[in-house]
Amino acid sequence: MKIAFLIIIAFALAFSAPYQADEFLLPGWAVSAGMGGMRIVGNWEGLSASANPALLADREDLSIAVSGGSYFESLVSTARAGFVFGKPDIKYGAALSYVGGDDIWLTTLQNSEEPLSADNRPIAIREASHYTTALDVAGAKKWRKISVGLSAKAVVKKIPDVRAFGFSLSAGTIWRPIQRLDVGLFAENISTYQLFWNDGVNETGLPKCGVGVAYGIPVSSAIVLGAAAETDYSLDEGFGIIRAGAKGTYADMLTFAVGTAGGTLCSGASLKFKNFLLGANLDYRSALGTSYSFSLGWTPHAR
């Protein structure tokens, strides 16, 4: 008999519900994370292949980034690395992501041949781990006011004694009708999300559609303020949480951000120095505890 976490997974697998989406929503870049976890209109720098692929079009000719964090009082940890390169009007990118954790205890009944009772309670037999590793490869084309991107994701997943591999295709666009106003659309899993477990269970996650809006306002020669909001909808999960936030940038060097993801308080900051961009994010989820992450970006030219 397994703990409640594993029982939930078992029911999800039994009824073919797509147990796969939430880990990909964990933040990848400090400022977008601080604004509530933006992934449709938020800048992910060199990790942009993991978000709306149209975001690649606004990156430098070469941008490399890494990030890592601890989430929900160290329940899971993340590590990401990615890059974006290309010409001014077309960009390519890739990102490798890992999400995993320990402390999943497997249990069994004291007498496996008898039903659960007050005299036949579960006992812990060993500790297990879980992880998801994903590789995103993406490209984006930019015209005057619109960018369009396409990405492919390959996934390897493990929960204590079962493994799976999967894949999906996604597409997105960023429309900039006026300067500093971005309208984003993200069609995620347009191929459906296919996940194949080695115990013979196959899962299909239905497509998810997302929309976001971001706007920046220069208030002086050195200060720019910005705000953004986004959400998504899928046939199998319904409406997602609302991610919203605001940020302020000083001298194109120091940025502070604050936001919310479904009521969660988030904050983030980034600092430019020469060719580097260093960021940090902190959020607190009342039911799950504190999470934090750090990110570092680099380009060959000073920003």
VENCOR-V901961 format. One line per field, one symbol per residue. ss: DSSP state (H for helix, E for strand, C for the rest). phi: phi as a letter, one per 30 degrees, with the letter a starting at -180 (. if undefined). burial: + if it has 24 or more other ideal C-beta (glycine too) atoms within 12 Angstrom, else -. A space follows every 10 residues. Layout:
ss: ???
phi: ???
burial: ???
This chain:
ss: CECHHHHHHH HHHHCCCCCC CHHHHCCCCH HHHHCCCCCC CCCCHHHHHH CCHHHHHHCC CEEEEEEEEE ECCCCEEEEE EEEEEEECCE EEEEEEEEEE EEEEEEEEEC CCCCCCECCE CEEEEEEEEE EEEEEEEEEE EECCCEEEEE EEEEEEEEEC CEEEEEEEEE EEEEECCCCC EEEEEEEECC CCEEEEECCC CEEEECCEEE EEEEEEEECC CCEEEEEEEE EEEECCCEEC CCEEEEEEEE CCCEEEEEEE ECCEEEEEEE EEECCEEEEE EEEEECCCEE EEEEEEEECC CCC
phi: .cdeeddddd ddddchddda dddddddcbd ddddcjjebc bcdchdcddd cddddedcdd dbbcbbaaab bhhidbbbbb baabbkcecb bbabbcbbba acicccbbde bdccddadcb cdbdcacbbb abcbccbbbb cccdbbbbbb bbccbbbbbf cbbabaaacb babbccdbei ccccbbcchd diccbccdcj dccbcdebcb bbbbbcbdca dccbcbbaaa abbbdccidd dccbabbbcc hhbbbcbbab bijddbbaab bcbhccbcbb bbbbcedcjd bbabbbcbbd ced
burial: -+---+--+- -++----+++ +-++++++++ ++++++++++ ++++++++++ ++++++++++ -+++++++++ ++--++++++ ++++++---+ ++++++++++ +--+--+--- ---------- -------+-+ ++++++++++ ++----++++ ++++++++++ -+-+++++++ ++++++---- -+++++++++ -++++-+--- +-++++++++ ++++++---- ---+++++++ ++-+-++--+ +++++++++- ----++++++ +--+++++++ ++---+++++ +++-+----- +++++++++- --+
